[in-house]
Each structure stands twice: as structure tokens, then as C-alpha cells.
Amino acid sequence: MKRVLLTVALCIATSVAFGQKKAVNDAQSIAKGTNPDFTEARSLIKGALDNSETKEDAKTWFVAGFIEDQQFNAEKTKQILGQKPDEAKMYEAVYAVYPYFKKALDLDQVPDAKGKVKLKVTKDVKSILGADHVYLFNGGAYYFDQKNYQKAFDFFNQFLEIADMPLFAGTPTAAKDSTYMTVQFYAGVASTQINNPQVAIKALERAKNTPYRQNDVYQYLCYEYEQVKDTVSLENTLTEGQKLFPDEDYFMNSLINIYIYSNRNDKAIESLNAAIAKKPNDANLYNVLGRVYETGLKDYVNAEKNFKTALEKDPTLVDAMSNIGRIYYNEGVAKQSEANAINDTKKYQEETAKAKDLFKLALPFFKKAHEAKPNETEYMIALRGIYYNLNMGQELKAIEAQMGNK
């Protein structure tokens, strides 16, 4: 009795396996028929993908991808004939091909019972993926235009993954041509819009070594490193970018800011002088150099010198006006504090006079800055202090009135 039952069980198992293999063939036939029913074909293949006997068969996975390819081709044919395809359906189908085929290729490499590898589907997989490949670019562009950046990135990324497969080595599909570089770039751009800096960094690092819009790629990459606060990679990338694009202000200016904020004043001065050598009439560079001398090195002589040069280059540069004014103002405050500590009346008056002279020097610069930016609080506060120390009562009331109206 046990032996009979076992035989029956084996027959049932064999029958189920045979049924699933038949389902694979039926699904393929339905998909490539004159009037394909892709829903039915997908339903049939799903059972085979889940079945323990057929899910390890390369053909099962090949047919699953084949169904998607046939769906894609049905919509693509409409496009070729001048009819309107269902673009979403078309592109979703072509995107779905590769995951199935990738599994089919893996299973196709598995040796049989005799230890031999007999490729059953690899040739067809290669043919279909090679033909469909460029449409992944089109699909990425389709979703990019819709601002669905996650899907756009997925399509672009799949395009690149297929192109990089050893299967296509030496074929047009693997060509690192202008199309490949364009896809790399837009994969990087799309990745910056999906709120995942690590994914974006990986995509942009991949794209940065090709010449297509390389300057833009480096700037995107710097932004992503800023988001994750990877200051080492940020500085390295900026340095690379500066070497590649010496005329691009972004890299030089960003490096200078890093040097300033990390108190590497000598590096900041070195970079600023290099920038000035290239752009000797750039007032902003002299202004920033003055700030490094002022705040970083407390070298007020060189700070004043560079602020004045900045104004010579651009008399309307408000920031340079206030910077010069601030040097004189702070020196005046310091001198007045020294005077207040003196008990000798004569010496006190002498030092107070020196302080007033410094406030007088600061006054025209802050007046011009205030005229240019009348709502800037910093300038009004400075003017109030100057008017107070110079006993300019009427002007003091006027500026306080302006401050009170803010």
C-alpha cells in the first residue's frame, strides 16, 4: 500500500511539473500570437516562476521577459505606424524585460548533470536586449519630462547596466559613445532629485569621468557631498574640478570659503592671489582677500589696503565700503576705550581726539553704504555709534528714527 501511494504521489508531482512546463510554452505562444493576450500570458508564467520545478529553468525566466518584450513591441509598432501608443505601458514593459532576462542568463550558465553548460536562451536574450536597449534611454527621457525622477533614474541606470554587461563587450550596445555619456549625465541629474544623496553620489561619481557636461557633474557632486557633510570628499572634488576647469569661478570660490571657514588663512590667501592673477580687475576677490587679512590674521593694514583696491576696481561695491568703514570704526572704539582708562585729562583728550579722527574716517564709508542699502541694520548701527561719538545730535536722532521705524 505504501509503495502504491508513493507511486501516485510521484505521478502527481510529475504531472504538476509537466503542467507548469506546458504553461511556459503556452505563455510564450500566447504572447507571440496574432492577437496576444498579455494578461493571460503573464498569469500563466507567474505560476511557473513560483513552481519549484520550473523556477530554476532558464527558459521560464526567458519567457517572462519575452512576454514583456512582446508587449513593448506591440506598442512600439503603433508608434512606427503613426498611431498613438500607450507610452506608459510601452516603457514599463521594456523596463520589465531585463530583470527576467538577467535571471535567465544566470540560470543558463548552470552546468547540467554531466557538468556541461548548454546555453539555451543566452543568444536570444542578447538579441532582444540589444534591440531594446536604446528605448530605455527614451523611457528615461519620458519620465524625466514628467518629473518622475525616480523612474527616470531607474531607466537610465538600467541602460547603463546593460551596456556594461560582459555579454555585450565589443558590440554597439556596449559603446561608450555620446548616447552613453548623455545617459550617464541625466542619470546623475535625476538622482539628485530623489532625495537620496548616497545614490546621487554614486551616479555622479560614475558620470564625472566622461567629458559630457563634466563641469555640471562636478558641481552637482559637490552639492551632494555638502548635503552629507563629507568635507574631505567635497574638498577633493572641488580641487579636481578646479584643475579641470580653471576658468570656472565656482570651484575656486568654494575652496576659498572652505579655507576661510577652516582657518587655513595661508591657503585662502594663496588661492585668492592665484585668482587675482587671472582676474586682476575683479573687485570681489580683493574684498574677500581683505576679509581674510582682517578676520583671519588680524592684519588690518593689509585688510585696509585690499578693501581700498576693491573700491578702486568697483566704486559701487557696498561690501567693500562697509568693510573699510568697519576697520576705522573698530579702531575708533578701541582707541576710545583706551582713552576712557586714562586718568590724565590732557592725555585723555589727546586719545579721544584720535578716536574721533578714526570715527570721522569711518563716517563717509558707512554713509555711502547706508545710501546704497538703507534697510541694512548693520550700517545704521555703525552710523548711530559714529554720530554719538562725534556729538552729531541731529544726525543721531535721524538715524535712530529710521531704526525705530524698521
C-alpha positions as CSV (number, residue, x, y, z in Angstrom):
1,M,0.0,0.0,0.0
2,K,2.8,2.4,0.9
3,R,4.6,1.7,-2.4
4,V,1.4,2.4,-4.4
5,L,0.8,5.6,-2.6
6,L,4.3,6.8,-3.2
7,T,3.9,6.0,-6.9
8,V,0.7,8.0,-7.0
9,A,2.5,10.9,-5.3
10,L,5.3,10.8,-7.8
11,C,2.8,10.8,-10.6
12,I,1.0,13.8,-9.2
13,A,4.3,15.7,-8.8
14,T,5.4,14.9,-12.3
15,S,2.0,15.9,-13.6
16,V,2.3,19.3,-11.8
17,A,5.8,19.9,-13.2
18,F,4.7,18.9,-16.7
19,G,1.7,21.3,-16.4
20,Q,4.0,24.2,-15.5
21,K,6.3,23.5,-18.3
22,K,3.3,23.4,-20.6
23,A,2.2,26.7,-19.1
24,V,5.6,28.2,-20.0
25,N,5.2,27.1,-23.6
26,D,1.6,28.3,-23.7
27,A,2.5,31.7,-22.3
28,Q,5.1,32.1,-25.0
29,S,2.7,31.1,-27.7
30,I,0.0,33.5,-26.5
31,A,2.5,36.4,-26.2
32,K,3.7,36.0,-29.8
33,G,0.3,35.2,-31.3
34,T,-1.5,37.4,-33.8
35,N,-3.9,38.7,-31.1
36,P,-1.8,38.3,-27.9
37,D,-3.4,38.4,-24.5
38,F,-0.6,39.6,-22.4
39,T,-2.7,39.5,-19.2
40,E,-3.3,35.7,-19.7
41,A,0.4,35.2,-20.7
42,R,1.6,36.9,-17.5
43,S,-0.8,34.9,-15.4
44,L,0.5,31.6,-16.9
45,I,4.1,32.5,-16.5
46,K,3.6,33.6,-12.9
47,G,2.7,30.1,-11.8
48,A,5.8,28.7,-13.5
49,L,8.0,31.4,-11.8
50,D,6.7,30.2,-8.4
51,N,6.8,26.5,-9.1
52,S,9.8,24.7,-7.6
53,E,10.4,22.6,-10.7
54,T,10.2,25.4,-13.3
55,K,11.5,28.4,-11.4
56,E,15.1,27.0,-11.8
57,D,14.7,26.7,-15.6
58,A,16.3,29.5,-17.7
59,K,13.5,29.2,-20.2
60,T,10.9,30.1,-17.6
61,W,12.6,33.4,-16.9
62,F,13.3,34.0,-20.5
63,V,9.6,33.6,-21.4
64,A,8.7,36.0,-18.6
65,G,10.9,38.6,-20.2
66,F,9.8,37.7,-23.7
67,I,6.2,38.5,-22.8
68,E,7.2,42.0,-21.7
69,D,9.2,42.4,-24.8
70,Q,6.2,41.4,-26.9
71,Q,4.1,43.9,-25.0
72,F,6.7,46.6,-25.7
73,N,6.9,45.7,-29.4
74,A,3.1,45.8,-29.7
75,E,3.1,49.5,-28.5
76,K,6.2,50.3,-30.5
77,T,4.6,49.1,-33.7
78,K,1.8,51.5,-33.2
79,Q,4.3,54.3,-33.0
80,I,6.1,53.1,-36.1
81,L,2.7,53.0,-38.0
82,G,1.9,56.6,-36.9
83,Q,-0.6,55.6,-34.3
84,K,-0.5,56.7,-30.7
85,P,1.0,54.1,-28.4
86,D,0.3,53.9,-24.7
87,E,3.7,55.2,-23.8
88,A,3.5,54.3,-20.1
89,K,2.6,50.7,-21.0
90,M,5.3,50.6,-23.6
91,Y,8.1,51.8,-21.4
92,E,7.0,49.9,-18.3
93,A,7.1,46.7,-20.5
94,V,10.6,47.4,-21.9
95,Y,11.9,48.1,-18.4
96,A,10.5,44.9,-17.1
97,V,12.4,42.7,-19.6
98,Y,15.8,43.0,-18.1
99,P,15.2,41.7,-14.6
100,Y,13.7,38.5,-16.0
101,F,16.5,38.1,-18.6
102,K,19.2,38.7,-16.0
103,K,17.9,35.7,-14.0
104,A,17.6,33.7,-17.2
105,L,21.2,34.4,-18.1
106,D,22.4,33.3,-14.6
107,L,20.4,30.0,-14.8
108,D,21.6,29.4,-18.4
109,Q,25.2,29.2,-17.0
110,V,24.4,26.4,-14.6
111,P,26.0,23.1,-15.6
112,D,23.8,20.1,-16.3
113,A,24.1,16.8,-14.5
114,K,27.2,16.0,-16.6
115,G,28.9,19.2,-15.6
116,K,28.4,20.9,-19.0
117,V,26.9,24.3,-19.7
118,K,24.4,24.2,-22.6
119,L,23.3,27.7,-23.4
120,K,19.6,27.6,-24.3
121,V,18.5,31.3,-24.1
122,T,21.6,33.4,-24.0
123,K,21.7,34.1,-27.7
124,D,18.0,35.2,-27.8
125,V,18.5,37.3,-24.6
126,K,21.4,39.1,-26.2
127,S,19.5,39.8,-29.4
128,I,16.4,41.2,-27.6
129,L,18.3,43.3,-25.0
130,G,20.5,44.7,-27.8
131,A,17.4,45.7,-29.8
132,D,15.5,47.2,-26.8
133,H,18.5,48.9,-25.2
134,V,18.1,52.4,-26.7
135,Y,14.4,52.5,-25.7
136,L,15.4,52.5,-22.1
137,F,17.0,55.9,-22.8
138,N,13.8,57.1,-24.4
139,G,11.8,55.8,-21.4
140,G,14.1,57.7,-19.0
141,A,13.6,60.8,-21.0
142,Y,9.8,60.2,-21.0
143,Y,9.7,60.1,-17.2
144,F,12.3,62.8,-16.8
145,D,10.0,65.2,-18.7
146,Q,7.2,64.1,-16.4
147,K,9.4,65.0,-13.5
148,N,9.1,61.4,-12.2
149,Y,12.8,61.4,-11.4
150,Q,12.9,58.1,-9.6
151,K,11.6,56.2,-12.7
152,A,13.8,58.3,-15.0
153,F,16.8,57.3,-12.9
154,D,15.8,53.7,-12.9
155,F,15.5,53.6,-16.7
156,F,18.8,55.5,-17.3
157,N,20.5,53.2,-14.7
158,Q,19.3,50.1,-16.4
159,F,20.5,51.4,-19.8
160,L,24.0,51.7,-18.3
161,E,23.9,48.4,-16.5
162,I,23.1,46.6,-19.8
163,A,25.7,48.5,-21.7
164,D,28.3,47.4,-19.1
165,M,27.4,43.7,-19.3
166,P,30.3,41.4,-20.4
167,L,27.7,39.8,-22.7
168,F,27.8,42.9,-24.9
169,A,31.6,43.5,-24.9
170,G,32.8,44.6,-28.3
171,T,29.2,45.3,-29.6
172,P,27.5,48.6,-30.4
173,T,25.4,48.1,-27.2
174,A,28.5,48.5,-25.1
175,A,29.8,51.6,-26.9
176,K,30.8,54.4,-24.6
177,D,29.6,56.9,-27.1
178,S,27.8,60.2,-26.9
179,T,24.5,58.4,-26.1
180,Y,26.1,56.5,-23.2
181,M,27.6,59.7,-21.8
182,T,24.4,61.6,-22.1
183,V,22.6,58.8,-20.2
184,Q,25.2,58.9,-17.5
185,F,24.7,62.6,-17.1
186,Y,20.9,62.5,-16.9
187,A,21.1,59.5,-14.6
188,G,23.2,61.7,-12.3
189,V,20.8,64.7,-12.6
190,A,17.7,62.6,-12.0
191,S,19.5,61.0,-8.9
192,T,19.8,64.5,-7.4
193,Q,16.1,64.9,-7.4
194,I,15.1,61.7,-5.5
195,N,16.3,62.8,-2.0
196,N,18.9,60.1,-1.6
197,P,22.4,61.7,-1.5
198,Q,24.2,58.3,-1.5
199,V,22.5,57.2,-4.7
200,A,23.2,60.6,-6.2
201,I,26.9,60.5,-5.2
202,K,27.3,57.0,-6.8
203,A,25.7,58.1,-10.0
204,L,27.6,61.4,-10.3
205,E,30.9,59.7,-9.4
206,R,30.2,57.4,-12.3
207,A,29.4,60.3,-14.7
208,K,32.3,62.6,-13.7
209,N,34.9,60.8,-15.7
210,T,33.3,61.3,-19.0
211,P,33.6,64.6,-20.9
212,Y,29.8,65.2,-21.4
213,R,28.9,68.3,-19.3
214,Q,31.6,67.4,-16.8
215,N,31.7,70.8,-15.3
216,D,28.0,70.5,-14.3
217,V,28.5,67.0,-13.0
218,Y,31.3,68.1,-10.7
219,Q,29.1,70.9,-9.3
220,Y,26.2,68.6,-8.7
221,L,28.6,66.2,-6.9
222,C,30.0,68.9,-4.7
223,Y,26.4,69.8,-3.7
224,E,25.7,66.2,-2.7
225,Y,28.9,66.0,-0.6
226,E,27.8,69.1,1.1
227,Q,24.4,67.5,2.0
228,V,26.1,64.6,3.7
229,K,28.7,66.8,5.3
230,D,31.6,64.8,3.7
231,T,34.1,67.7,3.8
232,V,37.0,65.6,2.7
233,S,35.3,64.4,-0.4
234,L,33.9,67.8,-1.0
235,E,37.3,69.5,-0.9
236,N,38.9,66.7,-3.1
237,T,36.1,67.1,-5.7
238,L,36.4,70.9,-5.7
239,T,40.2,70.5,-6.2
240,E,39.7,68.1,-9.1
241,G,37.1,70.5,-10.6
242,Q,39.4,73.5,-10.3
243,K,42.2,71.6,-12.1
244,L,39.8,70.5,-14.9
245,F,38.0,73.9,-15.2
246,P,40.4,76.6,-14.1
247,D,38.2,79.3,-15.6
248,E,35.1,78.2,-13.6
249,D,34.7,80.5,-10.6
250,Y,32.6,78.1,-8.6
251,F,35.4,75.7,-7.7
252,M,37.9,78.4,-6.7
253,N,35.4,80.4,-4.7
254,S,34.1,77.3,-2.9
255,L,37.6,76.2,-2.0
256,I,38.4,79.7,-0.7
257,N,35.3,79.6,1.5
258,I,36.4,76.2,2.9
259,Y,39.9,77.5,3.6
260,I,38.4,80.6,5.3
261,Y,35.9,78.7,7.5
262,S,38.6,76.1,8.5
263,N,41.0,78.9,9.4
264,R,43.5,77.9,6.8
265,N,44.3,81.5,6.0
266,D,47.5,81.0,4.2
267,K,45.8,78.6,1.8
268,A,43.0,81.1,1.4
269,I,45.4,83.9,0.6
270,E,47.4,81.7,-1.8
271,S,44.2,80.8,-3.7
272,L,42.9,84.4,-3.7
273,N,46.2,85.7,-5.1
274,A,46.0,83.0,-7.8
275,A,42.5,84.0,-8.7
276,I,43.5,87.7,-8.7
277,A,46.4,86.9,-11.1
278,K,43.8,85.6,-13.5
279,K,41.2,88.3,-12.9
280,P,43.1,91.4,-11.7
281,N,40.1,93.6,-12.1
282,D,37.7,91.5,-10.0
283,A,36.8,93.8,-7.1
284,N,35.2,90.9,-5.1
285,L,38.4,89.0,-4.9
286,Y,40.3,91.9,-3.3
287,N,37.4,92.4,-1.0
288,V,37.4,88.7,0.2
289,L,41.2,88.9,0.5
290,G,40.8,91.9,2.7
291,R,38.4,89.9,4.9
292,V,40.9,87.1,5.3
293,Y,43.6,89.6,6.5
294,E,41.1,91.3,8.8
295,T,39.3,88.4,10.4
296,G,41.8,85.6,10.0
297,L,45.1,87.2,10.5
298,K,44.1,90.5,12.3
299,D,46.3,92.2,9.8
300,Y,44.4,95.4,9.5
301,V,47.0,97.2,7.3
302,N,46.7,94.6,4.5
303,A,43.0,94.4,5.1
304,E,42.5,98.1,4.5
305,K,44.8,98.0,1.5
306,N,42.8,95.3,-0.2
307,F,39.4,96.9,0.6
308,K,40.6,100.1,-0.9
309,T,41.8,98.3,-4.0
310,A,38.4,96.6,-4.3
311,L,36.8,100.1,-4.3
312,E,39.2,101.3,-6.9
313,K,38.2,98.4,-9.1
314,D,34.5,98.9,-8.3
315,P,33.5,102.2,-6.5
316,T,29.9,100.8,-6.1
317,L,30.9,97.7,-4.1
318,V,28.9,98.3,-1.0
319,D,30.5,95.4,1.0
320,A,34.0,96.9,0.5
321,M,32.7,100.3,1.7
322,S,31.3,98.9,4.9
323,N,34.5,96.8,5.4
324,I,36.8,99.8,5.3
325,G,34.3,101.7,7.5
326,R,34.3,98.9,10.0
327,I,38.1,98.8,10.3
328,Y,38.2,102.6,11.1
329,Y,35.1,102.3,13.4
330,N,36.6,99.3,15.4
331,E,39.9,101.2,15.7
332,G,38.0,104.2,16.9
333,V,36.1,102.2,19.5
334,A,39.4,100.6,20.7
335,K,41.1,104.0,20.9
336,Q,38.1,105.4,22.9
337,S,38.3,102.5,25.3
338,E,41.9,103.2,25.8
339,A,41.1,106.9,26.4
340,N,38.5,106.1,29.0
341,A,41.1,104.2,31.0
342,I,43.4,107.3,31.3
343,N,43.2,109.5,34.4
344,D,45.3,112.3,33.0
345,T,43.0,114.9,31.4
346,K,45.4,116.0,28.8
347,K,46.3,112.5,27.6
348,Y,42.6,111.6,27.8
349,Q,41.7,114.5,25.4
350,E,44.5,113.6,23.1
351,E,43.4,109.9,22.8
352,T,39.8,110.9,22.5
353,A,40.7,113.2,19.6
354,K,42.5,110.3,17.9
355,A,39.4,108.2,18.4
356,K,37.2,110.9,16.8
357,D,39.5,111.1,13.8
358,L,39.0,107.4,13.3
359,F,35.2,107.8,13.5
360,K,35.4,110.6,11.0
361,L,37.3,108.3,8.6
362,A,34.6,105.6,9.0
363,L,31.7,108.0,8.5
364,P,31.8,108.6,4.7
365,F,32.1,104.9,4.0
366,F,29.1,103.9,6.2
367,K,27.1,106.9,4.8
368,K,27.6,105.6,1.3
369,A,26.8,102.0,2.3
370,H,23.6,103.2,4.0
371,E,22.6,105.2,1.0
372,A,23.0,102.1,-1.2
373,K,21.3,99.8,1.3
374,P,19.1,102.0,3.5
375,N,17.5,99.0,5.3
376,E,20.7,97.3,6.3
377,T,20.7,97.3,10.1
378,E,24.5,96.9,10.4
379,Y,25.1,100.2,8.6
380,M,22.6,102.0,10.8
381,I,24.0,100.7,14.0
382,A,27.5,101.8,12.9
383,L,26.2,105.3,11.9
384,R,24.5,105.6,15.3
385,G,27.7,104.9,17.1
386,I,29.7,107.3,14.9
387,Y,27.1,110.1,15.4
388,Y,27.1,109.5,19.1
389,N,30.9,109.6,19.4
390,L,31.1,112.7,17.2
391,N,28.4,114.5,19.1
392,M,26.3,114.8,15.9
393,G,23.0,115.1,17.8
394,Q,20.7,115.9,14.8
395,E,22.1,113.1,12.7
396,L,21.9,110.7,15.7
397,K,18.1,111.5,16.1
398,A,17.5,110.9,12.4
399,I,19.2,107.5,12.3
400,E,17.5,106.4,15.5
401,A,14.2,107.4,14.0
402,Q,15.0,105.2,10.9
403,M,15.9,102.3,13.1
404,G,12.8,102.7,15.2
405,N,10.6,102.5,12.0
406,K,12.1,99.2,11.0
